[in-house]
Each structure stands twice: as C-alpha cells, then as structure tokens.
Amino acid sequence: MTAATEMPATPGRPRVGLFVTCLADIYRPNVGLAAVALLEQADCSVEVPQAQTCCGQPSYNNGDLAGAAKTARHTIEAFEEFDYVVVPSGSCAGMLRDYPRLFASESGWRQRAEAMAGKTHELISFLTDVRGMAAVQASFGRVVTYHDSCHGLRALRIKEQPRRLLASVDGLELREMGDSEVCCGFGGTFCVKYPEISGRMVADKAAAITATGADVVLGGDLGCLLNIAGRLGREGGGVHVYHVAEVLAGIADVPGLGDPPGSGGEPR
Amino acid sequence: MQPLSHAFKERSVQALQDETLQVALNRAKDGFAVKRARAVDGLPEFDALRDRAVAIRNHTLEHLDHYLERYADAVERSGGRVHWASSAEDARRIVVDICRAAGARMITKGKSMVGEEVGVNDALEEAGFEVVETDLGEYIIQLAHEPPSHIIVPAVHKTRGQIADLFHENHQKYGLHRKLSEVPEMVNEARQVLRAKYLAADVGITGANFLIAETGTNVIVTNEGNGDLTCSLPRVHIVTAGIEKVVPTAEDATTLLRLLARSATGQDLTTYTTFSTGPKRSGDTDGPDEYHVVLVDSGRSSMLADDFREMLRCIRCGACMNHCPVYGAIGGHAYGWVYPGPMGSVLTPLSVGLKEAGNLPNACTLNGHCAEVCPVRIPLPDLLRTLRHREYQLRLGLKPLRWGLAAWVWFTSHPRIYRLGTRVQARMLALLAGRKGRFTRMPLAGSWFKGGRDLPAPQGETFMAVWKRRQRERKQ
C-alpha cells in the first residue's frame, strides 16, 4: 500500500500529512474530517497516507521500546515525504516528537526520526503558531468549557491557542472550569490497569465540568475525551463532549461522544 | 522498613474507600499547590534559580567522591566524626552503637526521611532506648505507630479528630484527661510534653537538608524549631544523611534553600534554618559534646552509575506529590514504603526492587505535572518510563498486557489487516451499542467499567473509510 497522494499539491501550499490517530480513526471520524477542513482553511494541501496506523504510545509507555521503535519506523516511512505532519492529538503528536529517543543507537533512523519530530505538530497549535490562523468561520451557540489535556499542555505548551480560536466562534461562550490543568485520569493503559484510581480522577474532572454549568466540554485529545464522556454518560448528565476541532470546523452538529446516534447532540 | 509496595493495588483501593482518609486528603488537596504557585509568582528569577540549582546538583554528583571527602575532612576538623554506612543495616548499627557508647537512655529525633528509610527508630527501640519524634507530624504518627504518608507533612493523612483521639489515648500519663478540639490546644499539648523530653534527652538525631562540603556544616529546615532543640540540647548530636545531600559551598546551599521552601510549603523561607558545625567548642555556651554524621549510601552510588542519576538531584521538597493527582487520590501509605508519590515511585523500585514495587512506576498517567514543578527539574515521567522498560525487559509485568502489546505492534505494522480490523471493530461496536450510543458494560473490557464510567461507541465508519469514499467522490 502506498502513501496515496489524493490531491495534487498546489505550488506554495505546504503538503501536510494528516496523522489521524487510531482513536479518531476508529471512534470519531468526524475529528479527522474537521482536521482536514481546518487545514484546508489554513491553505494547506492535505493528504492522508493509507499506511498509517498507531503512533506507538501503548508500547512506549509500557516499556516495550523495541515494539515502539517498530511502529515508529512504520510511521516515519509513511510520513517523511511531507512538509508537515499534523496530528489532532497532543499526546500522539508528543509521541512522534519523542521518536528520536527510540533510536539512540541507530544513527540512520535517529536522523530520520529527528527530521520527523521537527515537522510534527498538534493540529490546533499548527493552525495558530505555524499557519498564523487567528479566527475560524464557525458558529456554535452553546456554553462550553475546555479541558487542557496534559501532554498537549505540558509537552507542547498548548494552552491559549484553542481558546484564541474558540473566541472567534460565533455564539460560543467559554466558561473555564476549576482545575482545567489537572489530569482526567485516562493515561493510556493506566485507566484499565488502575481503574479505581482512574475512576476517582475522572469523577473529580466530571464534577469540575458540571460545576461550570456548561452544556459542552471540549478538549484536544480523544483519549481524555472518551474517558470524560464515559464518566459524564454514567452520571447521566446533560453535558456533551466534542473534540475542539469539530467545533472550530463547524461540524459539531453530530451527536457528541457517547450520545445516542441521531440525537444531534441534544440533551439525552 | 519492610516494604508493602507489592500490595499497592489493594492498598490504593482501600485508600479510595477510606472516608476519613479522603476527608484529610481533600482538605490538603489544593493548599500546597496554590501556595507554591503564589511563592513562585512572587519570585521572577525562580526559573533561573532552578537552572542554577540543577547545575549545582549535577556538578556535585559528577564529583561526589571529591565533595564527600572534602565534607568529611571538614567535619573531622571541626571535631566531629563521620561514619560511612553502605547499607541500611550498617546505618542502624552505627547509630545504635553511638547511642550505647554515649550511655544514652532518651533520644530525641528531628524529622529525617533517611532515618525512616533505614528504620532507625525500630532499631533503637529494639535496643532498649526511648525514642521521641519532635516534629509535630512525626510525633503524631509515632503515637499512631504509622509511617509518614508525605515527606514533608508526615501526618497529612490524619484528620483533626483522629489527632485529638491520639492525644487523648497517649497523653493520659502526662495528665491530659479531656479531649482536645482546637489545633492550637493540640500544638500546645505536644509542646509541653516534648519540652521535657528535649531536656531529658542524651542524644539528638536529625536529618540533613544539605551538607556543606567547604565547612562541614549540616543544614536543616523546620517550622517548629524542634530541630534546633534536638541538635543543641542533648550531649550527643547524630546527623543521618544520604550521601547525595552534600553541596560544595554555603552559597550553593542558600541557592537551594531559596527553592526548597517555596517548592515545599510555598514559604519564602522556613521559620527556622539551622546550621550546625561540629560539637561545642571551648567557650561556646551550648551545643553537644559529640557530633556524629552517618552518611548513608544504601543504593545511592548504584543510582549514580545508572540511568537514574538525575533522581539524586532531589532535594525532598514534596512538590511532585503535592501536584500528583494519583497521590492526591490515594495518599502516601498506598505506595507501601517510605517515599510516596512520583519521587517515591522512582526511588522505591530502585531501593526495594521492581519485583516488590513494579506497580509504582505504572500507577502514573504520565501527565507531567510533577516534572513541571520539580525545583531541580528531575524528568520524573521519563524515569518512570525507564523503570517500565526495565520491568518489561525483566518480564515482570502482567503477561496479558505483554501479549496484547505484541499483538498490537504486529497489527500496526500490517496496515491492510489493520484497516480491515479497525473497520470491522468500529462497525461492530456501533451496531452493538445501538440506540444508546455507549456501553455500560462489555465482556473482556471490565476494567474500563470498574472505573465507574460508560464507554462511548464509535460513530460507525472509520475515518480512513470515510476519507477513501470522499476521495473517490471528489474524483468523479
């Protein structure tokens, strides 16, 4: 299978390879569509290599560095032809940026990994910091709150960027939650290895979200959002969960994560 | 101390269900983080200081042998004695021997984490000495016969009511016959009892925050002044310290002190900062007759030679645990040894072995808050990940996880099969979830639901499938 070049690149527009992430691919294709739409608004030529799979984080964070390196080689091969690699997840983008660490003793692969790390960006910070996007054309007439996912926040310094773009969304009111920078308790395999601790953390997060009175919570990482949506769903409350890109691209008119199909995101 | 880290999972679940503990943890929750943030905001050069501190610690560790020798020489010059303990047993034996030789009966102690680490109290009590902790928090947990649950606030897991009960049970012999209810009353009660102990003590044992190589000086910080009384009133002062505590100069120590209290309690400086150098000199009005330093290695030199050298930069401020959401949920005792939270999750497996403490580096979401606040920039999540790697190499982790990872790696490097598998999975899960849009339970995925949460269902089609279809439509 080759990296399909579906759209002819226009001169002057950067060629962006979209690494959609395994969670968005399986759980939330709408996030991938939102990313494509936003990147095209930012005057990028977007391609989606068909060979892409997972970033390798499950192996990396569970000590299987050889397995992570294998996945990393695969991802590098699929993406190194692009000007940029853009990922709608701070966590997976952070993993791609960590690839050089996996090849400490293989100089050839280390150089390729470094080149890859240097052109990899999380979606929202790419739009604002690299492409200079200052506003979006979208409307969303609801009160939202925003969860800062840890890897984006701390490894990639993503904090103001999504808020800046959200401020330009017509009708949207952002109401900050307490402890927005505290981990939701997802943590990859952590959430199933220590479900009770993880459950307590996400219950605290859900409480902070509901305390704002917002009817929608947004974030930039599907792992965290699945966890949060799972808890909010269990509590049966009326808070809906979307990836921030869905709102920025104006396609959050589908049911939120864990909402009944066809509900259009209305209170369940 | 006998580690209980192998039982982390059970102990963490018990901690979550312990309502009194949860009250205590919730009360402490944001206090330190907020105070630290305020102190850091008030010091514009805080980050530059951190860089200086990292440089000081790295330089010292690079030349640790040299600075330890300089320090030991300076201690001997000032009339003190240095004892080298390569193991916890050595340290216990040395301390007991010094106390025996001094003909001691009563021993007061300042707070010392290395003392907890080597188990000095148990050894002294077994040898027949009366040992009294003088830090209020340590005193409380000594009454409760418990280990500390935090490295700077040892009794943070106790509620006011529990502390009142402890005084009521233990202080009848000192004439306390009513239940105390207010904090100042309890502080005063402890102070009255401890005062008599200070005066009766033959030996005072303290830890060390820093050991200054150029002068042979021991630095300790306290907020109660108990450290001063412990090291200056008894005839004999024993300092127990890890070998990594040494710093080259007094100026280096002050640089680190500026970070320590701000990171720990959010104070600019602790109420007391005590410098002690050698025994009482002729003409001094007070001070001990004998001054001993027990320098403890107990695994530190192997950390120095290993991938974990950066951990030896730790100045024991506790900021990592104050900002750790896992620690915040379960408290310190669940970790099962002396050092809890992120720093403990690195130190414990290195000290007691990964077989005993393999859960600790895994019980972390890698959210990075600890590294962000660490005054000496220890990359704690990276060190925890390195421990996971070591565990994986030693085949100590969960077998099903290992198989699952191997299958996932195979799957992710075979894109055609991956595409097919993910399409089937997305479609199946969406179908099975039906009108609800989420699962409340699922076979083989019980652990997810044990966290008290549902599992959202996929939208139904994978992105890759949607994209391929769109590309076909665009071409037409």
Interface residues (C-beta under 8 A of the other chain):
Chain A: M1 A4 E6 M7 V20 C22 A24 D25 I26 Y27 R28 P29 N30 V31 G32 L33 V36 V48 Q50 A51 Q52 T53 C54 G56 P58 S59 Y60 N61 N62 G63 D64 L65 G67 K70 T71 H74 C150 H151 R154 A155 E181 V182 C183 G185 F186 G187 G188 T189 F190 C191 V192 K193 Y194 P195 E196 I197 S198 G199 R200 M201 V202 A203 D204 L226 N227 A229 G230 R231 G233 R234 V241 V254 P255 L257 G258 D259 P260 P261 S263
Chain B: K9 S12 V13 L16 P325 V326 A329 I330 N362 A363 C364 T365 L366 N367 G368 H369 A371 E372 R385 R388 H389 R390 E391 Y392 Q393 G397 L398 L401 R402 L405 A406 W408 V409 F411 T412 S413 P415 R416 Y418 R419 T422 Q425 A426 A430 R435 K436 G437 R438 T440 A445 S447 W448 F449 K450 G451 G452 R453 D454 L455 P456 A457 P458 Q459 G460 E461 T462 F463 M464 A465 V466 W467 K468 Q471 R474
